[in-house]
Amino acid sequence: MIGAAPISSLASALQVRLNDFVVDKTGLSGTYDLTVEFADDAPAVADAPPLPTLSTALEQDLGLKLEKGKAEFDVLVVEHIEKVPTEN
């Protein structure tokens, strides 16, 4: 999945994959070579063992667990914007 990257990169990749916010609460620093194989929407390969779900694969392969919860983060809200002409 990800090679030579910080855990925050895994969180970003999961955020895109899951189309949901993912917050890294591992406290791990440094870079890691991460490989996770999981069942996708693609059909299974004949004579191959079935792959686990993403959540199960993360827990079995990396020892990481996805948990639903709430987190606080900063949000910037732009309520109005105008384009004012300027002289050249």
Buried (B, 14 or more C-beta within 10 A) or exposed (E): BBEEBBBBBBBBBBEEEEEEEBBBEBEEEEEBEBEBEBEEEEEEEEEEEEBBEBBEBBBEBBEBEBEEEEEEEEEEEEEEEEEEEEEE
